Amino acid sequence: MKMPNLNNELPVSDDEVPGLRVPHSPRGTPPRQTSLAEVMETARSLSNLSIAHEIVVNRDFRFKQNSPTPDSLEGRVKEIVHRAFWDSLEAQLAHSPPDYSHAIKLLQEIKETLLSLLLPAHSRLRSRIEEALDMDLIRQQTEHGALDLPRVAGFVIGTMATLCAPVRDDEIRGLRELRDPAPLLREILRVLGLMKVDMVNFTVQSLRPHLLQQSVQYERAKFQEILDKQPDALDHTTAWLNRAVQEAATAPSNKGPGKTSTSPSPAILSPSAVLDQAYLSLLRWDPDCQLYPETVQMDRSRLDELKRCVDVLTLMASVLLVTSNQCGGAVFPLPGFVGKLKQVIAALLEGSHHRTSDLVGALQAVGEQVKLQVGQALREHGGAALTPEQETTLKGQISDIAQDHSPIRSVIAGRIFSFLKSFLGPPAQKSSTPLPGGLAPVGAELAEVGAAFGRIVHHNRLVFGPFYSSILKRALFPQGESETSVDSR
């Protein structure tokens, strides 16, 4: 099963749970017409916030060149325009004497790009570039027919070889083999474009340790700027936390003697319990629901991937539990049996949990494959074959997992979420939480999911804690009720 990328580093703080303090927020601001300039400014703030957040949480974050697909309208138009330009350049250079008007513009662009790749310490190389690509001198040479374009291109390629990352060495070797000036200039510009992206990514990785230290304050300040311009930017978050208050209040662990699910008592809840409930609900989120909390929107793709993993692991653990109950003593201890069975189950379940109709068919196929795998293992190790009645029961119980209220699936899901909840607490709680029964075959995968989930949640709490605090304060403290009756931890 494909697991989420876990190569994320997040800033660490002992303050996991925000205090109940109110951030600067334009509450009660009446609706007003938003100007285009404000919309554009908000869009820029969102873009900067998203990029900064991605750099912090994703160690593998890289900028890429924006290249439209060849079959798209943009791709076809770009190809036509570029082909016309380079055909024109080739025709100009084929004149006698050559026409260097377009070539000079390209050399100017090449010079500017080379200079943009230099670091402050490259003062000597900067002087060499300025001297070798003196545009006034090059224009004079073209006017007198004295421009040695291959010599200039050779200097450019040599400079590129000095500045490029090792991954571009093959590209540089390819440039040295070109002789036709028009294709050579085209390829030089293409490789320089790649080198610019390499330099940006190098800069990002160099700044990343500093961003890790400042990311919480930066992201919080940027979101506050957005909130100042868009007072409704927390509406979905408020609804999300209010639902979490009701869910946490009616959870079995929060019901004391005489309490029922119809009479929740939010006053017994702590902000930490509500936030845990809210974060866990994101792993059950309906993909068709558009009211996703604004404060976790930047992590939605990561959380959706974790939700996919949780769904598949729930089904896999349910199938393995049924198989173990039916014939586990005979085949589960066999070397490699569980691992092979997990691979088969994961392949058949991939993508099937999105629709019930797909899930029913997938689990029927899983039941058939489990029967075959168990039968083969019993034959190879001299065990007694399953009777037709046992095979029918095994396949039937696996198929029943597709039902919305399948007891086995519900129990496994509850245990998985209970285990994942431990990753939202302090490190001591994570290490002391035992793996619930029935989850041992998928324990390693669950630990990976839990670690990734915990890092996302931890960072989100640090950044948006003050905003959550003001919302929870109103939800947990009814009008006139003493705030000291609730443990803010």
C-alpha positions in Angstrom: 0.0 0.0 0.0 1.3 3.5 -0.9 2.0 5.3 2.3 2.2 9.1 2.6 5.5 10.9 2.4 6.8 11.3 5.9 9.9 13.3 5.2 8.6 16.4 6.9 10.2 18.4 9.6 8.1 20.7 11.7 9.0 23.2 14.5 8.7 21.8 17.9 7.3 23.4 21.0 6.2 22.2 24.4 3.0 24.4 24.2 0.8 21.9 22.4 -2.5 23.4 23.5 -3.3 27.0 23.0 -4.4 29.1 25.9 -7.8 30.7 25.9 -6.8 34.1 24.6 -8.4 36.2 21.9 -6.4 37.2 18.9 -6.8 40.5 17.2 -9.8 39.8 15.0 -12.3 42.1 13.3 -15.3 40.5 14.8 -18.7 42.1 14.3 -17.4 44.0 11.2 -20.4 44.7 8.9 -20.3 43.3 5.4 -18.8 45.7 2.8 -18.0 45.7 -0.8 -14.5 44.3 -1.5 -12.4 46.2 -4.0 -10.4 44.4 -6.8 -7.2 45.7 -5.2 -8.1 44.0 -1.9 -9.0 40.8 -3.7 -5.6 40.8 -5.4 -3.8 41.6 -2.2 -5.6 38.8 -0.4 -4.7 36.4 -3.2 -1.0 37.4 -2.9 -1.1 36.9 0.9 -2.7 33.4 0.4 0.0 32.6 -2.2 2.8 33.6 0.1 1.3 31.8 3.0 0.8 28.6 1.0 4.4 28.7 -0.3 5.9 29.3 3.1 3.8 26.6 4.7 4.7 24.1 2.0 8.4 24.8 2.4 8.1 24.2 6.1 6.1 21.0 6.1 7.4 19.3 3.0 11.1 18.5 2.9 10.7 17.4 -0.7 9.1 20.7 -1.8 10.5 21.8 -5.2 9.6 24.6 -7.6 9.1 23.3 -11.2 9.0 25.0 -14.5 5.5 25.8 -15.7 5.3 23.7 -18.9 1.8 23.3 -20.4 1.0 19.9 -21.8 1.7 19.6 -25.6 -2.0 18.7 -26.4 -3.5 21.7 -24.5 -4.4 24.9 -26.2 -1.7 26.8 -24.4 0.8 24.2 -25.3 -0.1 24.3 -29.0 0.0 28.1 -29.1 3.3 28.1 -27.3 4.7 25.6 -29.8 3.6 27.5 -32.8 4.9 30.9 -31.5 8.3 29.4 -30.5 8.7 27.5 -33.8 8.0 30.7 -35.7 10.5 32.7 -33.7 13.3 30.1 -34.0 12.6 29.6 -37.7 12.9 33.4 -38.2 16.2 33.4 -36.2 17.6 30.6 -38.3 16.6 32.4 -41.5 18.3 35.6 -40.2 21.5 33.9 -39.3 21.5 32.2 -42.8 21.6 35.5 -44.6 24.8 36.8 -46.1 25.8 38.7 -44.2 24.0 37.3 -41.2 21.3 39.4 -39.5 22.1 39.4 -35.7 19.2 41.6 -34.5 17.3 38.7 -32.8 20.5 37.0 -31.7 21.7 40.1 -29.9 18.5 40.2 -27.9 19.0 36.6 -27.0 22.6 37.2 -25.9 21.4 40.0 -23.7 18.9 37.7 -22.1 21.5 35.0 -21.6 23.9 37.6 -20.0 21.2 38.7 -17.5 20.3 35.1 -16.6 24.0 34.2 -16.0 24.4 37.3 -13.8 21.2 36.3 -11.8 22.7 33.0 -11.0 25.8 34.4 -9.4 26.3 34.6 -5.6 27.9 37.7 -3.9 31.2 35.9 -3.7 31.4 35.5 -7.5 32.8 39.0 -8.1 35.6 37.8 -10.5 33.2 35.7 -12.5 30.8 38.6 -12.7 33.6 40.7 -14.2 34.4 38.1 -16.8 30.8 37.8 -17.8 30.5 41.6 -18.2 33.7 41.7 -20.3 32.9 38.7 -22.5 29.3 39.7 -23.0 29.8 43.4 -23.5 26.7 44.2 -25.5 28.0 47.4 -26.9 31.1 45.7 -28.2 29.0 42.8 -29.6 26.8 45.3 -31.5 29.8 46.9 -33.0 31.2 43.5 -34.0 27.9 42.7 -35.8 27.9 46.0 -37.6 31.4 45.2 -39.0 30.8 41.5 -39.5 33.3 40.5 -36.9 31.1 38.7 -34.4 32.5 35.2 -33.5 29.2 33.7 -32.3 30.7 30.2 -31.7 33.4 31.8 -29.4 30.7 33.7 -27.5 28.6 30.5 -27.2 31.6 28.6 -26.0 32.2 31.1 -23.2 28.5 30.9 -22.2 28.6 27.1 -22.1 31.8 27.1 -20.0 30.3 29.6 -17.5 27.1 27.4 -17.3 29.3 24.4 -16.6 30.9 26.3 -13.7 27.5 27.3 -12.2 25.3 24.4 -12.9 24.3 21.6 -10.5 25.8 18.1 -11.1 22.4 17.0 -12.3 22.8 19.3 -15.4 26.2 17.9 -16.5 24.6 15.8 -19.3 22.7 18.8 -20.5 26.0 20.8 -20.7 27.7 18.0 -22.6 24.8 18.1 -25.1 25.3 21.8 -25.6 29.0 21.3 -26.5 28.0 18.9 -29.3 25.7 21.4 -31.1 27.1 23.4 -34.0 24.1 25.1 -35.7 23.8 28.6 -33.9 20.0 28.8 -33.8 19.4 25.4 -32.1 22.4 26.1 -29.9 20.9 29.4 -28.6 17.6 27.7 -28.1 19.1 24.9 -26.0 21.3 27.3 -24.0 18.1 29.3 -23.0 16.3 26.0 -22.1 19.1 24.8 -19.9 19.5 28.2 -18.3 15.8 28.0 -17.4 16.4 24.7 -15.7 19.4 26.2 -13.8 17.3 29.2 -12.6 14.8 26.7 -11.1 17.8 24.8 -9.6 19.0 28.0 -8.0 15.6 28.8 -6.6 15.3 25.4 -5.0 18.9 25.6 -3.6 17.9 29.0 -2.0 14.8 27.5 -0.6 16.7 24.6 1.0 19.3 27.0 2.3 16.7 29.2 4.0 14.6 26.3 5.2 16.3 26.1 8.7 15.6 29.8 9.3 12.0 29.4 8.0 11.5 26.5 10.4 12.3 28.9 13.3 10.1 31.7 12.1 7.3 29.8 10.4 4.7 29.8 13.2 4.9 33.6 13.7 5.0 34.2 9.9 2.0 32.0 9.0 0.0 33.4 11.9 0.7 37.0 10.9 -0.1 36.3 7.2 -3.4 34.7 8.2 -4.2 37.7 10.4 -3.7 39.9 7.3 -6.1 37.8 5.4 -8.6 37.9 8.3 -8.3 41.7 8.4 -9.4 41.9 4.8 -11.9 39.0 4.8 -13.7 38.9 8.2 -15.6 35.8 7.2 -12.3 33.8 6.7 -13.0 31.8 9.8 -16.7 30.8 9.1 -16.0 27.2 8.1 -13.5 26.8 10.9 -16.0 28.0 13.4 -18.6 25.6 12.2 -16.0 22.8 12.3 -15.1 23.5 15.9 -18.7 23.8 17.0 -19.5 20.4 15.5 -16.5 19.0 17.3 -17.8 20.4 20.6 -21.1 18.5 20.1 -19.3 15.3 19.0 -16.8 15.5 22.0 -19.7 16.1 24.4 -21.7 13.1 23.2 -18.7 10.8 23.0 -18.9 7.8 25.4 -15.7 8.8 27.2 -17.3 12.1 28.1 -20.6 10.8 29.5 -20.9 10.5 33.2 -23.6 8.7 35.2 -27.0 10.0 34.2 -25.7 11.8 31.0 -27.2 10.9 27.6 -26.2 11.8 24.1 -29.2 14.1 23.9 -28.1 16.3 26.7 -24.4 17.2 26.1 -22.6 19.3 28.7 -19.8 21.2 26.9 -18.7 22.6 30.3 -16.9 19.3 31.1 -14.8 19.5 28.0 -11.3 21.0 27.6 -10.2 22.8 24.5 -7.6 20.0 24.0 -10.4 17.3 23.8 -12.4 19.4 21.4 -9.4 20.1 19.1 -8.5 16.4 19.1 -12.0 15.5 18.1 -12.0 18.2 15.4 -8.7 17.0 13.9 -9.8 13.3 13.9 -13.0 14.3 12.1 -10.8 15.4 9.2 -9.9 11.8 8.6 -13.6 11.0 8.2 -14.3 14.1 6.1 -16.9 13.7 3.3 -15.0 14.6 0.0 -18.1 16.2 -1.4 -18.4 18.6 1.4 -17.1 22.1 0.4 -17.1 23.6 3.9 -13.5 22.6 4.7 -12.0 24.6 7.6 -10.0 27.5 6.3 -7.1 26.9 8.8 -6.3 23.4 7.6 -7.0 24.1 3.9 -3.3 24.2 3.1 -2.9 20.7 4.4 -6.0 19.2 2.8 -4.1 17.2 0.2 -1.9 15.6 2.9 -4.9 15.0 5.2 -6.9 13.5 2.3 -4.0 11.1 1.6 -3.9 10.1 5.2 -7.7 9.6 5.1 -7.2 7.3 2.1 -4.6 5.3 4.1 -6.8 5.0 7.1 -9.7 3.8 5.0 -7.6 1.1 3.3 -6.0 0.1 6.6 -9.4 -0.2 8.2 -10.6 -2.5 5.5 -7.4 -4.5 5.4 -7.3 -5.0 9.2 -11.0 -6.1 9.1 -10.2 -8.7 6.4 -7.2 -10.0 8.3 -9.2 -10.2 11.5 -11.9 -12.3 9.8 -9.3 -14.5 8.1 -7.5 -14.9 11.4 -10.6 -15.9 13.3 -11.5 -18.4 10.6 -8.2 -20.1 9.9 -5.5 -18.0 11.5 -4.0 -20.6 13.7 -3.1 -22.8 10.7 -1.7 -20.2 8.3 -0.9 -16.8 10.1 2.3 -18.1 11.8 3.7 -19.2 8.5 6.7 -17.0 7.3 5.6 -14.3 4.8 2.0 -15.3 4.7 0.5 -12.2 6.3 2.8 -9.9 4.3 1.8 -11.5 1.0 -1.8 -11.5 1.9 -1.6 -7.7 2.8 -0.1 -7.0 -0.7 -3.0 -8.9 -2.4 -5.6 -7.1 -0.3 -4.1 -3.7 -0.8 -4.0 -4.1 -4.6 -7.6 -5.2 -4.8 -8.9 -2.5 -2.4 -7.0 0.4 -4.0 -9.5 3.1 -4.8 -12.5 0.9 -3.9 -13.4 2.7 -0.6 -14.8 5.8 -2.4 -18.1 4.2 -3.5 -20.1 1.4 -1.9 -20.7 -0.3 -5.2 -16.9 -0.5 -5.9 -16.2 -1.7 -2.3 -18.7 -4.6 -2.6 -17.1 -5.9 -5.8 -13.6 -5.4 -4.4 -14.3 -7.3 -1.2 -15.9 -10.1 -3.1 -12.6 -10.3 -5.1 -10.7 -10.1 -1.9 -12.7 -13.0 -0.4 -11.9 -15.1 -3.4 -8.2 -14.3 -3.3 -8.0 -14.9 0.5 -9.6 -18.3 0.0 -7.0 -19.2 -2.7 -4.1 -17.9 -0.6 -5.2 -19.8 2.5 -5.8 -23.0 0.5 -2.4 -22.7 -1.2 -0.6 -22.2 2.2 -2.4 -25.2 3.7 -1.5 -27.4 0.8 2.1 -26.4 0.8 2.5 -27.0 4.6 0.5 -30.1 4.9 -2.5 -28.6 6.6 -6.1 -29.7 6.4 -8.0 -28.0 3.5 -10.9 -25.8 4.3 -14.3 -27.4 3.8 -16.8 -25.8 1.3 -18.8 -24.5 4.3 -15.7 -22.9 5.8 -14.8 -21.3 2.4 -18.4 -20.0 2.0 -18.4 -18.5 5.6 -15.0 -16.9 5.1 -16.0 -15.2 1.8 -19.3 -14.2 3.2 -17.9 -12.5 6.3 -15.3 -10.7 4.2 -18.1 -9.5 1.8 -20.1 -8.3 4.8 -17.4 -5.8 5.7 -18.7 -3.6 2.8 -21.9 -2.9 4.8 -22.0 0.6 6.3 -22.7 -0.8 9.8 -20.5 -3.8 9.7 -19.7 -4.7 13.3 -16.2 -5.8 12.5 -15.4 -2.8 10.4 -16.9 -0.4 13.1 -14.8 -2.0 15.8 -11.6 -1.9 13.8 -12.3 1.8 12.8 -12.8 2.7 16.5 -9.6 1.1 17.5 -7.6 2.8 14.7 -8.9 6.2 15.6 -8.2 5.6 19.3 -4.7 4.7 18.4 -4.3 7.7 16.1 -5.5 10.0 18.8 -2.5 9.1 21.0 -0.3 10.8 18.4 -2.0 14.1 19.1 -0.8 14.2 22.7 2.6 14.6 24.3 5.5 12.2 23.3 5.2 10.2 26.5 1.6 9.4 25.6 2.5 8.2 22.2 5.2 5.8 23.5 3.0 4.4 26.2 -0.1 3.7 24.1 -0.3 0.0 23.3 -1.5 -1.1 19.8 -5.2 -2.2 20.2 -6.2 -5.8 19.5 -6.6 -6.8 15.9 -4.3 -4.1 14.6 -0.9 -5.9 14.9 -0.7 -6.9 11.2 -1.0 -3.2 10.2 0.8 -1.7 13.1 3.8 -0.4 11.2 1.6 1.3 8.6 -0.6 2.8 11.3 2.5 4.2 13.1 3.6 5.9 9.9 0.1 7.4 9.4 0.0 8.5 13.1 3.4 10.2 13.0 2.5 12.1 9.8 -0.9 13.1 11.2 0.6 14.2 14.5 3.1 16.5 12.8 0.5 18.2 10.7 -1.8 18.7 13.8 1.1 19.9 16.0 2.1 22.6 13.5 -1.5 23.6 12.9 -2.1 24.1 16.6 0.9 26.2 17.0 0.0 28.5 14.1 -3.7 28.8 14.6 -4.1 28.2 18.4 -5.0 31.8 19.2 -7.8 31.8 16.6 -9.1 28.4 17.9 -9.0 29.8 21.4 -11.4 32.6 20.7 -13.9 30.3 18.9 -13.7 27.6 21.7 -14.1 30.2 24.4 -17.5 31.2 23.0 -18.5 27.6 22.4 -17.4 26.2 25.8 -18.4 29.1 28.0 -22.1 29.9 27.7 -23.2 33.5 28.4 -22.6 34.2 32.1 -20.8 30.9 32.9 -17.5 31.1 34.8 -14.5 30.4 32.5 -12.6 28.8 35.4 -14.9 25.8 35.2 -13.1 24.5 32.1 -9.6 23.2 32.0 -7.9 25.0 29.1 -5.3 22.2 28.8 
